[in-house]
């Protein structure tokens, strides 16, 4: 998938970006998936109805008033939708994982939670492989900091 995306982007003036990949590049220790997770975003439909994000647009469950009378507490409705902590307990990516899209968790009812986990693991492995090859780190190096001797 990443190779195809890179190939497509070679032919585009403005590259297509994968949100999940961008999240791993963020300098924060534990990023959040999006601003809607924090109640810091909104989407407005053509009639002026307000929702926490574009994915929830039109869903009465997430209605948060109108642009003329917003219900700011309702904009934070997505905060309660988080990945199952038990599935994350032993994950090596837990310290840097942004979690999943809260609306996706709501609408899928956790049915496909492991799919995003596999995506993050793949992205992380790809990034680690790229860094290893760039810095000439031994493939069997562990997180203890051991690296292959530099070649001169």
URHUBEL-V680631 format. One line per field, one symbol per residue. psi: psi as a letter, one per 20 degrees, with the letter a starting at -180 (. if undefined). A space follows every 10 residues. Layout:
psi = ???
This chain:
psi = ghggghgghh jqgoqpqogh ghhhiqiqgn rqgrhhhjkj rqqprhijqp qhrhhipioh hjplbrhhmq nhhhijhihi oqqohhhigj phighipibr phhggghilj hkhighghgg hgggggghgg gghgjlpphj qrjijprqqq p.
